[in-house]
Amino acid sequence: MSQVDELFAERVAALKPATCDHPAAVLRELYDAQLGSRHADLAARWLQSKGLGFYTIGSAGHEGNAAVAAALRPTDPALLHYRSGAFYLARAAQHGAPDGIRDILLGVAAATTEPIAGGRHKVFGRHDLAIIPQTSTIASHLPRAMGVAFSIARAAKLGVPSPWPADAVVVTSFGDASANHSTATGAINAALHASYQGLPMPLLLVCEDNGIGISVRTPEGWIKQAYGQRPGLRYFDADGTDLAATLTMATEAATFVRRNHRPAFLRLRTVRLMGHAGSDVEAAYRSPAELLAEEELDPLLGTARLLIGSGCTPDDVVELYENKRAEVMRIAHEVAGLPQLESAAAVAAPLRYPDTATVAKALPGHHVEQGGPLTLSQSINRALADVLASYPEAMVFGEDVGRKGGVYGVTRGLQKMFGAARVFDTLLDEQSILGLGLGAGVSGLLPIPEVQYLAYLHNAEDQLRGEAASLKFFSQGQYRNPMVLRIAGYGYQKGFGGHFHNDDAIGVLRDIPGIVIASPSRPDDAAAMLHTCAAAARSDGTVCVFLEPIALYHRRDLLEDGDDRWLAEYPTASVPIGKGRTYGDGDRLTIVTFGNGVPMCLRVADRLPGVRVLDLRWLAPLPVEDLLREATATGRVLVADETRRSGGVSEGVLAALIDAGYAGRLARVSSEDSFVPLGDAARQVLLSEQTIESAARGLLAD
């Protein structure tokens, strides 16, 4: 048992009463939430000691955040820090939900009956409480919070139904250590950038400053120094150990945001009691005197002073404490040993790929004069126009996509056609671009963000891995973030090369569970696949990544100059997710490829009789059925992979064939494990047509 708990009654007995202007009934309600959170922390440690609990990062010392919940409306969307137990319980009480403590302990016990994550993780989230579940590590949820705040007014402007009230305030909480992370600073900067331009940004940023990140201290006064003087950011400061002061200041901050639709920063001074987590030995880095001083600042003791000042006796306060202990421990015994997830299928159920028939019903129509034949760039442009015309909630945004129409002209004319509210430029920050998409997706919109180059994604990829892909997993599909992320990528550009504009590193994408990765090479496939991605996002909340080969954007010819065989008519049929495309019916060799590899392999096949080419088209999920069929048809397979030898697509293709029982000949060629250099040196590391042909001839000769 913690000394914070053991000495509670003794310390209450020594308290001097304090008075405040808030009604005693309000204090009692919030004290109940604080007590529930404290005893849930203690129960989590008890459960872990019995081998029945699995999460002990608690909220002890941060219970003042109950007052933040009280200052807001129960319909205000919340994206919370992992020390938000009291906020969660206060919000549950606002909704008249008596089972908030059970929710928390079900999460600690990884029970399948936990209402948001179903035993997959302990997160603060519940759909009917407007709390969006977040892992909240390193402030990774702040970009999404910014996106939600942006999207409230944007949904109203577009006439699109939103789950949030038009005058909602978005609240997001985080620690003082996380406030220094680039994710946090970027999200806050993006919020101010939007607000500076007059865009509504009703975002309340709550920094719970306990002065330490695990064992690393935050310099005294740093948060105020960093955020107290930011132009355009209203700053509020409160003692989070004083419930009355916190409620007053949080109410003032929430009122400011709601009235002005501008961001505000609320710093709560808190303390961290009982360590960072259950296994943390604070004595290794904090002195006994420091720990004792923090215990004296226990926010429960602060509220006890107020209750004594409002007429309670110290014995009354302790009785409430012990009654809550009994209630929480009763629930802890009830949840201990409840069923947990017992199969891989059950764990991964929220990550399933969308049903083909469901997606087909949601496909957009053809609303724009198509013309033809088209290049890849033109076909994507027209497909985006069709999606925008079909779905009023769709938005296209990113760096340079608006007035300029994209670096390569792919979005040219779309802003003029659909307006700047639906096709617009963003600031240069990929984390914020993705966060805007994530916030829009949970707010009733269909975001189609663009990351200008694949190499630019890598500084923001956790927004896909840790936030986009995990939301359905941690909410069992109750929250969805539909998104179609367009990325210009791969190599082979001429005249504009180098690593930052020629990148073939997609291993990080294929490693993310549940996302769909489309990789078209032909114009007709690109449009049809973009339609499919938009429909999957809209109907199933799917997160899709749409990889566009830059070197093929404006290509017209296939075999010789002037043959126009890489142009195509705008498609009338869709392409199901996970369905490849076969060229030819050769019976001697199957070449499996994608992206820039398709035209290279088709040229090789034109010179070698008996060769068929399978364009994978989808890199997640791989078209395994098509792959096995085409491989079996010839008994010889060459995988031509323009990504890297290590971590590239070919590894997954070969594994899929072997797992499926394919017993024929196998070989692969790929790009080298290297960054792409500038100029003609790129030819030394990128997959070449000559390499493909040499390997194909070798297989045919056997």
ZAMARGU-4260 file (C-alpha; in steps of 0.2 Angstrom, whole numbers, plus 5000, padded with zeros to 4 digits):
<rodrens>
0) 5000/5000/5000 | 5006/5018/4996 | 5011/5030/5010 | 4999/5042/5001 | 4985/5030/5005
5) 4991/5025/5022 | 4993/5042/5029 | 4977/5050/5021 | 4966/5049/5037 | 4980/5056/5048
10) 4984/5070/5036 | 4965/5075/5034 | 4964/5076/5053 | 4977/5089/5053 | 4970/5100/5039
15) 4964/5118/5041 | 4947/5122/5033 | 4947/5132/5017 | 4932/5141/5009 | 4927/5144/4991
20) 4913/5151/4981 | 4908/5135/4973 | 4893/5126/4980 | 4896/5112/4992 | 4886/5100/4981
25) 4898/5103/4966 | 4913/5100/4977 | 4906/5083/4983 | 4902/5078/4965 | 4920/5081/4960
30) 4927/5074/4975 | 4918/5058/4971 | 4926/5058/4954 | 4943/5061/4962 | 4941/5047/4975
35) 4935/5035/4961 | 4951/5039/4951 | 4963/5037/4966 | 4955/5021/4972 | 4955/5014/4954
40) 4974/5017/4954 | 4976/5008/4970 | 4965/4994/4964 | 4975/4993/4948 | 4991/4989/4958
45) 4981/4976/4968 | 4976/4968/4952 | 4993/4968/4945 | 5000/4960/4962 | 4988/4946/4959
50) 4992/4943/4941 | 4975/4949/4936 | 4979/4967/4930 | 4990/4974/4917 | 4991/4993/4917
55) 4997/5004/4932 | 5001/5021/4925 | 4989/5030/4936 | 4981/5047/4938 | 4986/5050/4957
60) 4991/5068/4959 | 4982/5074/4943 | 4964/5072/4950 | 4961/5091/4948 | 4957/5087/4930
65) 4939/5082/4936 | 4936/5101/4937 | 4941/5103/4918 | 4927/5090/4914 | 4915/5100/4925
70) 4920/5116/4916 | 4915/5108/4899 | 4899/5102/4892 | 4897/5083/4891 | 4896/5084/4872
75) 4912/5092/4870 | 4924/5080/4861 | 4939/5075/4872 | 4956/5067/4868 | 4964/5063/4884
80) 4981/5061/4893 | 4984/5044/4901 | 4982/5052/4918 | 4964/5057/4915 | 4955/5046/4927
85) 4946/5059/4937 | 4941/5068/4921 | 4934/5052/4914 | 4924/5049/4930 | 4917/5067/4931
90) 4912/5066/4912 | 4903/5049/4915 | 4894/5057/4930 | 4888/5071/4919 | 4880/5058/4908
95) 4873/5049/4922 | 4883/5034/4919 | 4887/5026/4935 | 4899/5013/4929 | 4914/5024/4925
100) 4925/5015/4938 | 4920/4998/4931 | 4926/5004/4914 | 4943/5009/4920 | 4945/4993/4929
105) 4939/4982/4915 | 4953/4990/4905 | 4966/4987/4918 | 4960/4968/4918 | 4960/4968/4899
110) 4942/4961/4900 | 4933/4959/4883 | 4918/4967/4891 | 4927/4984/4893 | 4916/4996/4883
115) 4929/5004/4871 | 4944/4994/4867 | 4936/4977/4872 | 4952/4971/4881 | 4965/4977/4868
120) 4972/4991/4879 | 4968/5002/4894 | 4963/5019/4886 | 4951/5033/4892 | 4937/5032/4879
125) 4919/5030/4877 | 4908/5034/4862 | 4893/5040/4872 | 4904/5051/4883 | 4912/5060/4867
130) 4929/5054/4873 | 4939/5048/4858 | 4952/5034/4864 | 4970/5039/4862 | 4986/5031/4866
135) 4992/5049/4870 | 5011/5044/4870 | 5022/5059/4866 | 5007/5070/4863 | 5003/5060/4847
140) 4984/5064/4849 | 4987/5083/4848 | 4987/5084/4829 | 4970/5075/4828 | 4963/5086/4842
145) 4968/5101/4831 | 4960/5092/4816 | 4944/5090/4826 | 4943/5108/4831 | 4946/5113/4813
150) 4933/5102/4806 | 4918/5107/4818 | 4916/5123/4808 | 4921/5116/4791 | 4908/5102/4792
155) 4895/5116/4796 | 4901/5126/4781 | 4899/5111/4770 | 4882/5107/4776 | 4889/5090/4782
160) 4882/5081/4798 | 4894/5081/4812 | 4894/5071/4828 | 4899/5087/4837 | 4888/5102/4842
165) 4892/5118/4831 | 4898/5127/4847 | 4908/5113/4854 | 4925/5115/4862 | 4938/5102/4859
170) 4948/5098/4874 | 4965/5088/4874 | 4976/5085/4889 | 4995/5081/4890 | 5010/5081/4901
175) 5023/5094/4903 | 5036/5082/4896 | 5026/5079/4880 | 5023/5098/4878 | 5041/5098/4872
180) 5039/5085/4858 | 5038/5090/4840 | 5021/5082/4839 | 5014/5094/4852 | 5023/5110/4846
185) 5018/5106/4828 | 5000/5104/4832 | 4999/5119/4843 | 5008/5129/4829 | 4996/5123/4816
190) 4981/5128/4827 | 4988/5145/4829 | 4992/5146/4810 | 4974/5142/4806 | 4967/5154/4820
195) 4979/5168/4813 | 4970/5167/4797 | 4953/5169/4805 | 4948/5151/4804 | 4938/5144/4819
200) 4949/5134/4830 | 4939/5130/4847 | 4954/5120/4855 | 4957/5120/4874 | 4975/5113/4877
205) 4977/5107/4895 | 4995/5104/4900 | 4995/5095/4917 | 5012/5100/4923 | 5019/5089/4937
210) 5037/5094/4933 | 5044/5078/4928 | 5044/5066/4914 | 5047/5048/4921 | 5064/5054/4929
215) 5068/5069/4919 | 5064/5086/4927 | 5055/5100/4918 | 5063/5116/4922 | 5053/5127/4934
220) 5043/5139/4924 | 5047/5132/4907 | 5029/5129/4902 | 5024/5147/4905 | 5040/5153/4897
225) 5036/5142/4881 | 5018/5145/4880 | 5013/5160/4890 | 5019/5173/4878 | 5013/5165/4861
230) 5004/5177/4850 | 4986/5171/4847 | 4986/5159/4861 | 4977/5164/4877 | 4986/5157/4892
235) 4978/5152/4908 | 4987/5145/4924 | 4979/5136/4939 | 4985/5126/4954 | 4978/5109/4949
240) 4979/5103/4967 | 4966/5116/4972 | 4950/5110/4965 | 4941/5127/4967 | 4954/5137/4958
245) 4955/5124/4944 | 4936/5124/4942 | 4936/5143/4941 | 4951/5145/4929 | 4945/5130/4918
250) 4928/5138/4917 | 4936/5154/4911 | 4947/5146/4898 | 4932/5135/4891 | 4921/5150/4890
255) 4935/5160/4881 | 4937/5146/4868 | 4918/5143/4866 | 4915/5162/4863 | 4929/5166/4853
260) 4932/5150/4843 | 4951/5152/4846 | 4964/5141/4855 | 4968/5143/4873 | 4982/5135/4884
265) 4977/5130/4902 | 4992/5125/4912 | 4988/5115/4928 | 5001/5113/4941 | 5000/5095/4947
270) 5010/5083/4957 | 5014/5065/4952 | 5010/5053/4967 | 5015/5034/4967 | 5028/5036/4953
275) 5027/5036/4935 | 5020/5018/4934 | 5018/5003/4946 | 5036/4997/4943 | 5044/5014/4945
280) 5055/5016/4960 | 5055/5035/4962 | 5068/5034/4976 | 5081/5031/4963 | 5080/5049/4957
285) 5070/5059/4969 | 5074/5063/4987 | 5063/5058/5002 | 5060/5076/5006 | 5054/5080/4988
290) 5042/5065/4989 | 5035/5070/5006 | 5033/5088/5000 | 5023/5082/4985 | 5012/5071/4996
295) 5007/5086/5006 | 5001/5094/4990 | 4989/5079/4986 | 4974/5086/4977 | 4963/5075/4987
300) 4969/5084/5003 | 4966/5101/4994 | 4948/5096/4991 | 4946/5089/5009 | 4950/5107/5015
305) 4936/5114/5005 | 4924/5101/5011 | 4929/5104/5029 | 4926/5123/5025 | 4909/5119/5018
310) 4903/5110/5034 | 4910/5092/5033 | 4920/5085/5047 | 4937/5077/5044 | 4928/5060/5049
315) 4915/5063/5035 | 4929/5066/5023 | 4938/5050/5028 | 4922/5040/5028 | 4919/5046/5010
320) 4937/5040/5006 | 4934/5023/5014 | 4917/5020/5006 | 4924/5023/4989 | 4938/5011/4993
325) 4925/4998/4997 | 4915/5002/4981 | 4931/5001/4970 | 4938/4985/4978 | 4921/4977/4976
330) 4921/4981/4957 | 4940/4975/4956 | 4935/4958/4963 | 4921/4957/4951 | 4932/4961/4935
335) 4946/4950/4941 | 4947/4935/4930 | 4934/4940/4918 | 4937/4933/4900 | 4950/4941/4890
340) 4953/4940/4871 | 4958/4922/4867 | 4962/4921/4849 | 4972/4931/4835 | 4955/4932/4825
345) 4947/4940/4840 | 4961/4952/4844 | 4962/4958/4826 | 4944/4959/4822 | 4943/4978/4821
350) 4957/4978/4808 | 4948/4968/4795 | 4948/4974/4777 | 4932/4981/4771 | 4919/4970/4763
355) 4919/4971/4744 | 4901/4971/4742 | 4899/4985/4755 | 4912/4996/4746 | 4904/4993/4729
360) 4888/5000/4735 | 4897/5016/4740 | 4907/5019/4724 | 4906/5037/4718 | 4898/5041/4701
365) 4904/5050/4686 | 4900/5068/4687 | 4914/5076/4677 | 4917/5076/4658 | 4931/5063/4657
370) 4938/5065/4639 | 4953/5054/4635 | 4964/5045/4632 | 4972/5051/4648 | 4989/5051/4657
375) 4990/5044/4675 | 4990/5062/4682 | 4975/5067/4672 | 4965/5051/4677 | 4969/5054/4695
380) 4963/5072/4693 | 4947/5067/4686 | 4944/5054/4699 | 4947/5066/4713 | 4934/5078/4704
385) 4921/5063/4704 | 4924/5060/4722 | 4922/5078/4727 | 4906/5079/4716 | 4899/5063/4723
390) 4903/5066/4742 | 4900/5083/4749 | 4910/5079/4764 | 4926/5075/4754 | 4940/5088/4755
395) 4957/5088/4746 | 4971/5097/4755 | 4990/5097/4757 | 5005/5108/4752 | 5003/5116/4735
400) 4987/5107/4731 | 4976/5122/4729 | 4980/5137/4719 | 4995/5129/4711 | 4986/5112/4708
405) 5000/5102/4715 | 5019/5101/4711 | 5015/5089/4696 | 4998/5097/4692 | 4988/5082/4698
410) 4975/5093/4708 | 4975/5107/4695 | 4958/5115/4693 | 4950/5107/4707 | 4950/5122/4719
415) 4942/5132/4705 | 4929/5119/4702 | 4924/5115/4720 | 4930/5130/4730 | 4943/5134/4743
420) 4933/5126/4757 | 4935/5109/4750 | 4952/5110/4740 | 4965/5120/4750 | 4983/5122/4754
425) 4990/5118/4771 | 5006/5123/4781 | 5022/5114/4778 | 5020/5101/4792 | 5016/5083/4787
430) 5011/5079/4806 | 4998/5092/4805 | 4992/5087/4788 | 4989/5070/4794 | 4982/5076/4810
435) 4970/5087/4801 | 4964/5072/4791 | 4962/5061/4807 | 4952/5075/4815 | 4941/5077/4800
440) 4938/5059/4799 | 4930/5057/4816 | 4920/5073/4813 | 4909/5067/4798 | 4921/5072/4784
445) 4930/5062/4771 | 4948/5069/4771 | 4960/5066/4756 | 4976/5073/4761 | 4992/5074/4751
450) 5010/5071/4757 | 5020/5079/4743 | 5034/5066/4743 | 5036/5049/4751 | 5052/5054/4759
455) 5042/5068/4768 | 5030/5055/4776 | 5044/5047/4787 | 5044/5062/4800 | 5025/5060/4802
460) 5022/5041/4800 | 5017/5038/4818 | 5001/5048/4814 | 4997/5033/4803 | 5003/5019/4814
465) 4999/5026/4831 | 4984/5036/4828 | 4975/5032/4811 | 4977/5013/4811 | 4975/5011/4830
470) 4958/5020/4832 | 4947/5006/4826 | 4957/4994/4835 | 4956/5003/4852 | 4937/5007/4849
475) 4931/4991/4841 | 4925/5002/4826 | 4915/5013/4837 | 4926/5028/4831 | 4932/5028/4813
480) 4944/5039/4804 | 4941/5037/4785 | 4955/5044/4775 | 4963/5042/4758 | 4981/5048/4759
485) 4989/5052/4743 | 5008/5051/4742 | 5019/5054/4727 | 5033/5042/4727 | 5045/5029/4720
490) 5060/5033/4710 | 5065/5036/4691 | 5061/5054/4690 | 5072/5063/4677 | 5079/5080/4680
495) 5073/5081/4698 | 5081/5067/4707 | 5089/5064/4724 | 5084/5055/4739 | 5070/5068/4745
500) 5061/5066/4728 | 5064/5048/4724 | 5060/5037/4738 | 5056/5019/4738 | 5055/5015/4757
505) 5037/5009/4759 | 5041/4995/4772 | 5035/5006/4786 | 5018/5007/4777 | 5016/4988/4774
510) 5020/4985/4793 | 5005/4995/4799 | 4990/4983/4803 | 4974/4986/4794 | 4978/5000/4782
515) 4975/4998/4763 | 4989/5002/4751 | 4985/5005/4733 | 4999/5006/4721 | 4992/5010/4703
520) 5003/5011/4688 | 4991/5013/4673 | 4979/5028/4671 | 4963/5018/4671 | 4968/5007/4686
525) 4973/5023/4696 | 4955/5031/4694 | 4946/5015/4697 | 4957/5011/4713 | 4955/5029/4719
530) 4936/5027/4718 | 4937/5011/4728 | 4948/5019/4741 | 4936/5033/4743 | 4921/5021/4744
535) 4930/5010/4757 | 4935/5025/4768 | 4917/5032/4767 | 4908/5016/4770 | 4919/5007/4782
540) 4931/5020/4789 | 4946/5012/4780 | 4963/5021/4781 | 4970/5020/4763 | 4987/5025/4757
545) 4987/5029/4738 | 5005/5028/4731 | 5007/5037/4715 | 5022/5034/4704 | 5029/5051/4700
550) 5039/5045/4685 | 5023/5038/4677 | 5012/5054/4680 | 5014/5061/4662 | 5020/5045/4653
555) 5012/5042/4636 | 5021/5028/4628 | 5025/5010/4632 | 5036/5001/4619 | 5042/5015/4608
560) 5040/5034/4606 | 5024/5040/4600 | 5014/5024/4603 | 5003/5031/4616 | 5001/5014/4624
565) 5002/5021/4642 | 4987/5032/4640 | 4970/5025/4644 | 4951/5029/4644 | 4943/5034/4660
570) 4937/5018/4668 | 4919/5013/4670 | 4922/4998/4681 | 4929/4997/4699 | 4944/4988/4705
575) 4941/4978/4721 | 4953/4979/4735 | 4966/4966/4734 | 4963/4961/4716 | 4978/4961/4704
580) 4979/4963/4685 | 4986/4951/4673 | 4994/4955/4656 | 4996/4941/4643 | 4994/4922/4645
585) 5011/4916/4643 | 5014/4898/4650 | 5033/4899/4653 | 5036/4913/4666 | 5026/4924/4677
590) 5033/4941/4682 | 5026/4949/4697 | 5028/4968/4699 | 5019/4984/4703 | 5022/5003/4700
595) 5036/5008/4689 | 5040/4990/4687 | 5024/4987/4676 | 5030/4996/4660 | 5047/4989/4662
600) 5041/4971/4664 | 5029/4973/4649 | 5043/4978/4638 | 5053/4963/4644 | 5038/4952/4641
605) 5036/4959/4623 | 5054/4953/4619 | 5052/4936/4627 | 5039/4923/4622 | 5029/4914/4635
610) 5029/4928/4648 | 5014/4935/4658 | 5015/4949/4669 | 5005/4951/4685 | 5003/4969/4692
615) 4999/4967/4710 | 4991/4984/4711 | 4987/4982/4730 | 5002/4981/4742 | 4991/4978/4757
620) 4982/4967/4756 | 4992/4958/4743 | 4982/4949/4730 | 4987/4932/4736 | 4973/4922/4726
625) 4979/4930/4710 | 4997/4928/4714 | 4995/4910/4717 | 4985/4907/4702 | 4997/4916/4690
630) 5012/4908/4698 | 5004/4890/4696 | 5000/4894/4678 | 5018/4894/4673 | 5028/4886/4687
635) 5041/4900/4686 | 5040/4916/4696 | 5051/4932/4695 | 5047/4946/4707 | 5052/4963/4700
640) 5052/4974/4715 | 5057/4993/4713 | 5058/4995/4732 | 5073/4989/4742 | 5079/4972/4744
645) 5078/4973/4763 | 5060/4978/4769 | 5054/4979/4751 | 5038/4971/4744 | 5046/4956/4736
650) 5049/4949/4754 | 5031/4948/4757 | 5027/4941/4739 | 5039/4927/4741 | 5032/4923/4759
655) 5014/4923/4753 | 5018/4911/4739 | 5028/4899/4751 | 5014/4900/4764 | 5001/4896/4751
660) 5011/4880/4746 | 5018/4886/4729 | 5032/4874/4725 | 5038/4880/4708 | 5054/4891/4704
665) 5056/4907/4712 | 5068/4922/4710 | 5067/4941/4713 | 5076/4957/4708 | 5075/4973/4717
670) 5083/4990/4720 | 5098/4990/4731 | 5098/4994/4750 | 5103/5012/4747 | 5096/5029/4747
675) 5093/5036/4729 | 5107/5047/4724 | 5106/5062/4712 | 5107/5061/4693 | 5113/5046/4683
680) 5120/5038/4699 | 5102/5033/4703 | 5103/5020/4689 | 5116/5010/4699 | 5104/5007/4714
685) 5087/5006/4706 | 5079/4991/4698 | 5082/4991/4679 | 5074/4984/4664 | 5090/4976/4660
690) 5091/4967/4677 | 5073/4961/4675 | 5077/4954/4658 | 5093/4945/4663 | 5084/4937/4677
695) 5069/4932/4666 | 5081/4924/4653 | 5089/4914/4667 | 5073/4907/4673 | 5067/4903/4656
700) 5084/4894/4652 | 5082/4882/4666
</rodrens>
